[in-house]
Amino acid sequence: MKAFKIPESVLVVIHTPQLDVLLIERADQPGFWQSVTGSKNSADEALLQTARREVREETGLAASPARWRDWAISNVYDIYPVWRHRYALGVTRNTEHVFGLCLPRRCDVTLHPREHVAWKWLPQRAAADACFSPSNAEAILLLPRFVP
C-alpha cells in the first residue's frame, strides 16, 4: 500500500546575519528554486524535528539548537497539481510552518541528488525574487524581523 504524504510541512529559510539566503533547485522541476521544505513523516512528528530532518536530508547541514527559530507563521495553500498524486485522494491543501536557521556565514552544502540539483546563496531580495513559491518568497521578505 502506498504511503501518502502528510499535508503538513515545514519551510526552513536558511540565512546568515547579513541576510544572505540559501536556495536549492528542485530536481523534478528545473528552474524551481526554493528554501528547504518537507512534510512530516508521521502525524506525531514534532515540527522542529521535521525541520531539522529535512535540512539534514536536503543540504547535509546539522546546526545547533540555538541557531533555529520557529517563526510562528503558518501558511495554508493549494498543493500544486503536479504534486497532488503524492497525497491521499481528495487532499488538495497543505499547511506549511515556517522556521529560520541562522548560520554565521555562507557555506557549501551537500544536496540529496534525487531532490535537488543546484544551490546558491543570494541576498535577501534576490532570493525572494528567485523563488517559485509565493509563500517562500513572502517568508524570505519577512527575514529582517527574525534576525537578531
ABEGO torsion letter per residue (X at the ends): XBBBBBABBBBBBBBBAAGBBBBBBBAABBGBBBBBBEBBABAABBAAAAAAAAAAAAAGBBBBAAABBBAGBBBBBBBBAAAAAABBBGBABBBBBBBBBBBABBBBBBBBAAABABBBBBBAAAAAAABABAAAAAAAAAAAAABX
